[in-house]
């Protein structure tokens, strides 16, 4: 399978990339690792006339701790995030989930920013960032703005980023003592989750996020509220399907996905010490 | 567009379309057909090669993305005198292949794995090969080959 014809640009600066996006708007797509975009282009589900390769904007590839946050550059590859000492120490859920995406080859190429902007509700990392209460920093012609992860995922494969903007950084609160757990069910190890759950437990509260039970990754608000009110893992997990809108496909019916949400959230909560 | 990639130690410079996938650059422009196209959907790992030492699925990388990089394919594994790489030799000695279609990708994936983790456990190897499918062997002897290669390369790593 070969993508449709497109023009390829590899700007040497962030400003150069933003200028191309401003000029070409909807017709342009940002390419980082390419492991979400290229499969779509090969299937001709995406046909950008211009591909802007930002993978060599190395200024956007980093993991560092700043002002109580772990800050990850948008083009940081999953493998580099999973093996980052900073991430492993201060955002262990994020580092772990980065190491669970796809398979080693995918993790050598795919990037955190690409995974988030792609907006696939079946992806692992959006749920992790959501559970952690993350913030996304996007840059456009008028400068930078930040978007709460809860506002970022708008609909199925749709995120709150304009065609002339680019995701540049992801921030999650630093928490070396975090208790966390991540559960996903797949038929084959490398597959997308049929359903998954990410849990983080810290002094400021509990974050529970679900994978692939709605058109967007979802915070399990009912579970979080029950835990805050003193419920145990079993009781809280029974609420995990509230607010979900699971799809039906060859892997699972909506009913089975709701069942999985309850089971996986219970397991995750127990592993996180509830 | 002009794409130049150092493939197995030799600079390969070719005029290709921007949409050319790395695997087609290798097979068609460089005439290196050891890298197989299997599923063409980033699943099976048959097209695995190394970019700057790291395993990637070359059906999901544009040749343009590897412009200026170093790529190693199965053809670059044996020494110029024909002596097999330890991973290749381990596949032969452990009977790690049957039909052989997945084997180039398996060898490249294991080479990358051993570079990151020179002494992997059996579990590490099974997880490290999650991106490579084999329909013949049941994986047992592939894992044995990876363990054998790790042992043989232990001194050097």
Interface residues (C-beta under 8 A of the other chain):
Chain A: X1 X2 X3 X4 X5 X6 X7 X8 X10 X31 X34 X35 X38 X39 X41 X42 X51 X53 X55 X79 X102 X103 X104 X105 X106 X108 X109 X189 X190
Chain B: X1 X17 X18 X19 X21 X24 X40 X41 X42 X43 X45 X48 X51 X54 X55 X56 X57 X60 X61 X62 X64 X65 X67 X109 X112 X113 X127 X128 X130 X131 X132
